[in-house]
Amino acid sequence: MSVTIINNLKPKAVPYIFKPTPTFNTTYDSQKYWGREKEKWIEGIPGLTGTHYKYISQGHIKQGTSGKLIRPWFRDGDQLLFEDMKEARRIEHDMGVIKRREFGLTSIGAGALPHYFSRVYPGSRTIMTSCDKPRIFQMFDDKTMVYYNNLHKDIKPKILQKNQRKENVFLKMEVKYREDGEIKTTESQIYCQETTDNPSAFSTVRCIYGFYDEFPLHKKRNELLGSSMACFMDGPKKSGFLLWGGTVEQAVSIETVQALREMVGDAKGSRTIIHFVPAWMCMFMDEQGAYTNKQKGIDHINRNRERLSKLSNQSQFLAYVKNYPLTLDEALEASCKSTLPADIVKRLNEQRKIIITSNAPEAEYDLIRLADGKIKANPNPRKGNFVILSHPEPKVTYISGTDPIPFNTENLKDGNVSDYCIAIKDFTHQTYVAYYAERSLNYDYIVKNAILLQDYYSQDDKFTAAILKKCQTMLELNHGGVAKATYRALERYEMLAERPGALGIHFVTKKSSVGWFKDGKNTERAHNYLIKYLYKYTENVWLKRLIDELEVFLVENTDLLDAVLSCEMLDANLSRISEVKMKLKKVKMIPQLERDSQGRMVRVMKKLMV
């Protein structure tokens, strides 16, 4: 007996399917129709926001690699994006989009929205930029002008001026609008500017809308954001809207990834909605082409990942993961594959999640030396020089390690040389509790700040001095000559730890009685100490930057991690000295008087370590 399965489930309804603009018999009919359409652009229709409706009812985009002109259609991924955009504007927030490759954000942000705001807000100005000059002009030609050129003739504004210079493109359009029963005209502008060399280019501009394309790749993101915040303000009130977005590509540095994590973490304070587009969104659609088949997309991505992970060269695998992230955490992970053992990497990732969810008390501070010599820590969020997780505690010993820089190079000015960094470790509980990192040619200023942090963790002298002279630091000497000389000139040479001679002959050199030199064997030993520490104390790692840098260990420059290597060298040396002292102690039998079970005093022999 055969069974026929009848599927009564109807496909999910699509809010809008394109309908051609009707032919008008009179000018009145045309004006009446477009008046109703404008109301929909503002108010929206059931299932679509106003901006989304105008995008798919009036727009054209270039399709993929073919370059064929097509009309955009309804996609659930776009619907979520436009709904978040509407909410951001309602609560006077901006919006950041972190997305997969080829989602189509630029067609919306640089194609549809500049013309939407120019039409709905006659006389307004739009600003746009991207991460480099070629993309700026390509964005303008392929998105902004493609959308303009294919607008219906009744709503296509007349171009009054179009200037394309070496650094920018300027488009001025005549926009007609109705006011008090009359048809009036005004000028709306779209201003596309290069900002990598001049991030403050928009500082004097006022605008209704801004779009920053490929924002994660922009070399001067913070400067651009900071200088353009006033662009969207009308006195104390926020009247404009900024949309930024892009893909976190494999090529971005750990500093960029860290900066993006901070932007996401600070989104509430900066009044920004973060919208994440996962890799599976709009990758495979239903038979209507409207709703995403999530599981099919995830399966496809995982199959590709599995295939690429087997290649001897992992660059393709890493690039694919960054271009098609499944989660926001995955998008904001460092793109380089860690050289640490896989089980340590797994534990570090778990520790990162714990840090994020537990709101660890890491914060930035200024340290002030008071008249009585004591040092006070004053909170200074996002501006303080010193990052502190926990403050000095009584009966705790602190040690430190320093990764210096060659102060005699002008490369500091263009960022080729990294930060001078000192890391503080709670030697008693084996936890890194603070660090100071800064880039400057003023070595006197830098070293004084490092000493200030050492002194802050040396204020309980009575206990600390019994094990180690103050909060000494192990200085890496390959680039530490100037720092070493500065400690001596400031008469604070005692703050430098002795060379780690207890670790073996390789550390004994006539060149210096303090610090250590990086060479093949010494560096290998330091790495080994670090891995031993991580195996034993991963749950003690609470500094966010340290976890970030551990992800790219031996792949990218890691200033804090290099300071930690020096500190682990000092830790190992102190532990070795303690072990040797214990071995040198002898057992001696000492006679003592004790009461026996009957209460009589008797003479007994006791073992004593001497």
C-alpha positions in Angstrom: 0.0 0.0 0.0 1.5 3.3 -1.1 1.3 6.3 1.1 1.0 9.8 -0.3 2.3 12.6 1.9 0.4 15.8 1.4 2.4 18.9 2.4 -0.1 21.6 3.4 2.6 23.9 4.7 2.7 27.1 2.7 6.0 28.9 2.1 6.6 31.8 4.4 5.1 35.0 3.0 7.4 37.5 1.3 6.6 41.1 2.4 7.2 42.6 -1.0 7.7 41.4 -4.6 8.8 44.1 -7.1 6.1 45.7 -9.2 7.0 48.0 -12.2 6.1 51.6 -11.9 2.8 52.3 -13.7 2.5 54.5 -16.7 0.9 57.9 -15.8 -1.6 59.7 -18.0 -1.2 63.0 -16.2 1.4 64.9 -14.2 -1.1 64.8 -11.3 -1.2 61.0 -11.4 2.6 60.9 -11.2 2.8 63.3 -8.3 0.1 61.5 -6.4 1.8 58.1 -6.9 5.2 59.3 -5.9 3.7 61.1 -2.9 2.3 57.8 -1.7 5.6 56.1 -2.4 7.5 58.7 -0.3 5.2 58.0 2.6 6.2 54.3 2.3 9.9 55.2 2.2 9.4 57.0 5.5 6.9 54.8 7.3 7.6 51.4 5.6 5.1 48.7 4.8 4.2 45.6 6.7 7.4 43.5 7.1 9.7 46.2 5.7 11.2 49.4 7.0 11.0 52.5 4.9 14.7 52.3 3.9 14.4 48.6 3.0 11.3 49.2 0.9 13.0 52.0 -1.1 16.1 49.8 -1.6 14.2 46.9 -3.2 11.5 48.9 -5.0 13.7 51.5 -6.7 17.2 50.2 -6.7 19.6 48.4 -9.0 22.8 46.7 -8.1 25.7 44.9 -9.9 25.5 41.2 -9.6 28.7 39.4 -8.3 31.6 39.0 -10.7 29.4 39.2 -13.9 28.6 42.9 -13.3 25.1 42.4 -14.6 22.5 44.9 -13.5 19.8 43.4 -11.4 17.1 44.5 -9.0 17.7 43.6 -5.3 15.0 41.3 -3.9 13.7 40.6 -0.4 16.2 38.6 1.8 15.7 37.9 5.5 19.3 38.9 6.2 18.6 42.4 4.7 15.4 42.6 6.7 17.3 42.1 10.0 19.9 44.7 9.0 17.3 47.3 8.1 15.3 46.7 11.3 18.4 47.2 13.4 19.2 50.3 11.5 15.7 51.7 12.1 16.1 50.9 15.9 19.5 52.6 16.0 18.1 55.8 14.4 15.1 55.7 16.8 17.3 55.7 19.9 19.9 58.1 18.4 22.6 55.5 18.0 25.0 54.7 15.2 25.5 51.2 13.8 28.5 48.9 13.2 28.2 45.9 11.0 30.7 43.0 11.2 29.9 40.6 8.4 30.9 37.8 6.1 32.4 38.4 2.7 30.0 39.1 -0.2 26.9 39.9 1.9 26.2 43.2 -0.1 26.5 45.8 2.7 28.2 48.3 0.3 25.4 48.2 -2.2 23.1 49.3 0.7 25.4 51.6 2.5 27.0 53.4 -0.5 24.3 52.7 -3.1 20.8 52.9 -1.7 21.2 55.0 1.5 22.9 58.1 0.2 20.1 58.6 -2.4 17.5 57.7 0.2 18.7 60.4 2.6 19.2 62.9 -0.3 15.6 62.4 -1.3 13.8 62.1 2.0 15.8 64.9 3.6 16.1 67.5 0.8 19.2 69.8 1.2 21.1 67.2 3.3 24.6 66.0 3.0 26.0 62.5 3.0 29.7 61.6 3.7 31.4 58.3 2.7 34.9 56.8 2.9 36.7 53.5 2.8 39.9 51.9 4.0 42.0 53.1 1.0 41.8 55.3 -2.0 41.1 52.8 -4.8 38.1 51.4 -2.8 36.7 54.8 -2.4 36.4 55.5 -6.1 35.3 52.0 -6.9 32.6 52.3 -4.2 31.4 55.5 -5.7 31.4 54.3 -9.3 30.0 50.8 -8.7 27.4 51.5 -6.0 26.5 55.2 -5.7 26.4 56.0 -9.4 24.9 52.7 -10.5 22.0 53.3 -8.1 21.6 56.9 -9.3 21.8 56.0 -13.0 19.0 53.5 -12.8 16.5 55.5 -10.8 13.1 56.1 -12.4 13.2 59.3 -14.4 10.4 60.9 -12.2 12.6 60.7 -9.1 16.1 61.0 -10.5 17.5 64.3 -9.3 19.4 66.5 -11.7 23.2 66.5 -11.2 24.3 70.1 -10.7 27.9 69.4 -10.1 30.2 66.3 -10.1 33.9 66.7 -9.3 36.3 63.9 -9.0 39.7 64.9 -7.7 42.8 62.9 -6.5 41.5 62.6 -2.9 37.7 62.9 -3.2 34.5 62.8 -5.2 31.7 65.4 -4.8 28.2 65.1 -6.2 25.7 67.9 -6.0 22.1 67.1 -7.0 18.9 69.2 -7.4 16.1 67.7 -5.3 12.4 68.6 -5.7 10.1 68.5 -2.8 6.6 69.7 -1.9 6.1 72.2 0.9 3.0 74.2 1.7 1.4 72.9 -1.5 4.2 74.2 -3.7 7.0 72.3 -5.6 10.4 73.6 -4.4 14.0 72.7 -5.2 17.1 72.5 -3.1 20.6 70.9 -3.3 21.6 67.6 -1.7 25.2 66.5 -1.6 27.2 63.3 -1.5 30.8 63.7 -0.5 33.2 60.8 -0.8 36.7 61.5 0.8 40.0 59.7 1.3 40.7 59.6 5.1 43.6 57.2 5.6 46.1 60.1 5.3 43.7 62.8 6.6 41.3 61.1 9.1 40.0 64.5 10.2 38.7 65.4 6.7 35.1 65.4 7.9 35.7 67.4 11.1 34.0 70.6 9.9 31.2 68.9 7.9 27.6 68.5 9.1 25.6 65.6 7.6 22.5 63.5 7.9 24.2 60.2 7.0 27.7 58.7 6.9 29.0 55.4 5.6 32.5 54.1 6.5 33.1 51.1 4.2 35.6 48.3 5.2 36.0 50.0 8.5 37.9 47.1 10.2 40.7 47.6 7.6 41.0 51.4 8.1 44.4 52.2 9.5 43.1 55.3 11.5 39.7 54.1 12.7 39.8 55.8 16.1 41.0 59.2 14.7 38.3 59.0 12.0 35.6 58.2 14.5 36.7 60.8 17.0 37.0 63.7 14.5 33.7 63.0 12.8 31.4 62.5 15.8 30.3 66.2 15.7 29.3 65.7 12.0 26.1 64.1 13.1 25.1 66.5 15.8 22.8 69.4 15.8 23.8 71.2 19.0 23.3 68.7 21.9 20.9 66.6 19.8 22.1 63.8 17.5 20.4 64.4 14.1 22.5 62.2 11.8 23.3 58.5 11.5 26.6 56.8 10.9 26.8 53.3 9.5 30.2 51.5 9.4 31.0 48.0 8.5 33.2 45.4 6.9 34.9 42.0 7.1 37.6 41.3 9.6 40.1 39.9 7.1 43.0 37.5 7.8 45.6 40.3 7.1 44.5 42.5 10.0 47.0 42.7 12.9 46.4 41.7 16.5 46.3 45.4 17.4 43.4 45.9 14.9 41.5 42.8 16.3 42.0 44.1 19.8 40.8 47.6 18.8 37.6 46.0 17.3 37.0 44.0 20.4 37.2 47.1 22.4 34.8 48.9 20.1 32.3 46.0 20.4 32.8 45.9 24.2 32.3 49.7 24.4 29.3 49.8 22.0 26.9 50.7 24.8 29.0 53.6 26.0 29.7 54.9 22.4 25.9 54.6 21.6 26.4 52.1 18.8 24.4 49.0 17.8 26.6 46.1 16.7 25.0 44.0 14.0 26.8 40.7 13.1 26.1 38.9 9.8 27.1 35.2 10.2 28.6 33.3 7.3 25.5 31.3 6.7 23.2 34.3 6.4 21.7 34.5 2.8 24.2 31.9 1.6 21.6 29.3 0.6 18.0 30.5 0.2 14.6 28.8 0.0 12.8 28.2 -3.3 11.5 31.8 -3.2 15.0 33.2 -2.7 13.8 35.0 0.4 14.6 33.1 3.5 17.9 31.6 4.6 18.5 27.8 4.8 20.7 28.1 7.9 21.7 24.4 8.3 22.6 24.1 4.6 24.9 27.1 4.9 26.6 25.8 8.1 27.1 22.4 6.5 28.7 24.0 3.4 31.0 26.2 5.5 32.1 23.3 7.7 32.9 21.1 4.7 35.0 23.8 3.2 36.8 24.3 6.5 37.5 20.7 6.8 38.9 20.5 3.3 41.1 23.6 3.7 42.4 22.6 7.1 44.1 19.6 5.5 46.3 21.8 3.3 50.0 22.0 4.3 49.8 25.8 3.8 47.2 27.0 6.3 46.8 30.5 4.8 43.8 29.6 2.7 42.1 28.0 5.7 42.7 31.0 8.0 41.5 33.4 5.3 38.3 31.4 4.8 37.5 31.4 8.5 38.0 35.2 8.7 35.9 35.8 5.5 33.1 33.5 6.6 32.9 33.5 10.4 30.1 31.6 12.1 30.1 33.7 15.3 31.1 37.2 16.4 33.7 35.7 18.7 35.2 33.9 15.7 35.3 37.1 13.7 37.1 38.9 16.5 39.7 36.1 17.1 43.3 36.7 15.9 43.6 35.5 12.4 46.9 33.7 12.8 47.1 30.1 13.9 48.7 29.9 17.3 52.0 28.0 17.7 51.1 27.0 21.2 49.9 23.5 21.9 46.3 22.9 21.0 45.2 22.0 24.5 46.6 25.3 25.8 44.9 27.3 23.0 41.6 25.6 24.0 42.1 26.5 27.6 43.0 30.1 26.7 39.8 30.4 24.6 37.8 29.2 27.6 39.5 31.6 29.8 38.7 34.5 27.4 35.0 33.6 27.6 35.2 33.6 31.4 36.9 37.0 31.4 34.2 38.5 29.1 31.3 37.1 31.1 32.8 37.8 34.6 33.6 41.4 33.9 37.1 41.2 35.3 38.2 44.3 37.1 41.0 45.2 34.7 41.2 49.0 34.3 43.5 51.9 33.4 45.0 54.1 36.1 47.3 57.1 36.6 49.9 56.6 39.3 50.7 59.6 41.5 53.6 59.8 43.9 52.5 61.7 47.0 54.5 64.0 49.2 55.2 61.3 51.8 56.6 59.0 49.0 53.6 56.7 48.8 52.0 56.0 45.5 48.3 56.4 44.8 46.4 54.9 41.8 43.7 57.1 40.3 41.2 55.5 37.8 41.4 57.0 34.4 39.4 54.9 31.9 40.8 54.7 28.4 43.4 57.3 29.1 45.5 56.0 32.0 49.1 54.8 31.4 48.9 51.8 33.7 46.6 48.7 33.2 46.0 47.2 36.6 44.0 44.0 37.4 44.7 43.9 41.2 46.5 46.3 43.4 49.4 45.6 45.9 48.4 43.3 48.8 50.3 42.8 52.1 52.4 39.7 52.4 52.6 39.2 48.7 55.9 39.3 46.6 55.8 40.9 43.2 58.4 40.5 40.4 58.4 41.9 36.8 59.8 41.5 33.4 60.6 44.1 30.8 60.6 44.2 27.0 62.5 47.3 26.0 62.8 49.1 22.7 65.8 50.7 20.9 65.2 54.3 21.8 67.7 55.6 19.3 65.6 54.9 16.2 63.2 57.2 14.4 61.1 54.2 13.4 59.2 54.8 16.6 57.4 57.6 14.8 55.9 55.5 12.0 55.0 52.5 14.2 57.7 50.1 13.1 59.0 49.7 16.6 56.6 48.5 19.3 55.9 49.4 22.9 58.3 49.5 25.8 56.5 47.1 28.2 56.9 46.0 31.8 54.7 43.3 33.2 54.1 42.8 37.0 53.6 39.3 38.4 52.2 38.3 41.7 55.0 35.8 42.5 53.1 34.4 45.5 49.9 33.5 43.6 51.4 33.2 40.1 49.2 35.7 38.5 50.0 38.7 36.2 48.4 41.7 37.7 49.5 44.8 35.9 51.5 46.2 33.0 52.7 49.5 31.5 53.2 49.8 27.7 54.0 53.0 25.8 55.8 54.1 22.7 58.0 57.1 22.9 61.5 58.5 22.1 61.7 60.0 25.6 63.5 57.1 27.3 63.8 59.1 30.6 60.0 59.5 30.8 59.4 55.8 29.8 61.8 54.4 32.4 60.6 56.6 35.1 57.0 55.3 34.5 58.3 51.8 34.6 60.0 52.4 38.0 56.9 54.1 39.3 54.9 50.9 38.6 57.7 48.9 40.3 57.6 51.1 43.3 53.8 50.9 43.5 54.2 47.1 44.0 57.2 47.5 46.4 55.5 49.4 49.1 55.3 46.5 51.5 59.1 46.4 51.9 59.3 44.4 55.1 57.9 41.2 53.5 59.1 41.7 49.9 62.7 42.4 50.9 63.0 39.1 52.7 62.7 37.2 49.4 63.6 39.7 46.8 64.9 43.3 46.7 61.7 45.2 45.9 59.7 44.5 42.7 62.8 43.9 40.6 62.5 43.5 36.8 64.3 41.1 34.5 65.5 43.3 31.6 65.9 41.8 28.1 69.3 43.3 27.0 69.3 42.9 23.3 67.6 46.3 23.0 67.8 47.3 26.6 71.1 49.1 26.8 69.6 52.6 27.0 67.0 51.4 29.6 69.8 49.9 31.7 71.8 53.0 31.6 68.8 55.1 32.5 68.1 53.0 35.6 71.7 53.6 36.6 71.5 57.4 35.9 68.4 57.6 38.0 70.2 55.8 40.8 67.6 53.0 40.7 69.9 50.2 39.5 68.8 48.0 42.4 65.4 47.7 40.6 67.1 45.5 37.9 67.2 41.8 38.7 70.5 40.0 38.5 71.3 37.9 35.5 69.7 34.4 35.8 72.9 32.6 36.5 71.2 29.8 38.5 69.7 28.6 35.2 73.0 27.6 33.7 76.2 28.7 32.0 74.4 30.3 29.0 73.1 33.1 31.2 76.5 33.9 32.7 78.2 36.7 30.7 80.8 39.3 31.5 78.9 41.9 29.6 76.3 42.5 32.3 75.6 41.5 35.9 71.8 42.2 35.3 69.3 41.1 32.7 69.4 38.4 30.1 70.3 38.2 26.4 68.1 36.6 23.8 69.9 34.0 21.7 68.8 30.6 20.4 69.3 28.6 23.6 68.1 31.3 26.0 65.0 32.1 24.0 64.1 28.5 23.7 64.4 28.1 27.4 62.2 31.2 28.0 59.5 29.7 25.7 59.7 26.5 27.6 59.2 28.3 30.9 56.2 30.1 29.4 54.5 26.9 28.3 55.1 25.3 31.7 53.4 28.3 33.3 50.4 28.1 30.9 49.9 24.4 31.5 49.9 25.0 35.3 48.2 28.4 35.6 46.0 29.1 32.5 43.2 30.0 34.9 45.4 32.7 36.4 45.6 34.6 33.1 43.2 37.5 33.4 44.8 40.3 31.3 42.9 40.6 28.1 45.9 41.8 26.1 48.0 38.9 27.3 45.5 36.4 26.0 45.3 38.3 22.7 49.0 38.1 22.3 49.2 34.5 23.2 47.0 33.8 20.3 49.7 35.0 17.9 52.7 33.7 19.8 55.8 33.6 17.5 53.6 34.9 14.6 53.3 38.7 15.3 55.0 41.2 17.5 53.9 40.7 21.1 55.2 43.4 23.5 53.4 42.3 26.7 54.1 38.6 26.0 57.8 39.4 25.5 57.8 41.2 28.9 56.1 38.1 30.4 58.9 35.9 28.9 61.5 38.0 30.8 59.4 37.7 34.0 59.1 33.9 33.6 62.9 33.9 33.3 63.2 35.7 36.6 60.6 33.4 38.2 62.5 30.3 37.0 65.8 31.7 38.4 64.3 32.5 41.8 62.7 29.0 42.0 66.0 27.4 41.1 67.9 29.4 43.8 65.3 28.2 46.3 65.6 24.6 45.2 69.4 24.7 45.5 69.2 26.2 49.0 66.9 23.4 50.1 69.3 20.8 48.8 72.2 22.4 50.6 70.5 22.1 53.9 71.7 19.3 56.1 69.8 17.2 58.6 71.2 17.4 62.2 69.9 15.4 65.2 69.2 17.8 68.1 68.4 16.5 71.7 65.2 17.9 73.2 63.2 17.3 76.4 59.6 16.1 76.0 57.0 14.5 78.4 56.3 10.9 77.8 53.0 9.1 78.1 53.4 9.0 81.9 54.1 12.8 82.2 57.9 12.3 82.9 60.4 14.6 81.2 62.6 12.5 78.9 65.4 13.3 76.4 64.6 12.7 72.7 66.5 13.3 69.4 64.8 15.5 66.8 65.7 16.1 63.1 66.4 19.7 62.2 67.3 21.2 58.8 70.3 23.5 59.0 
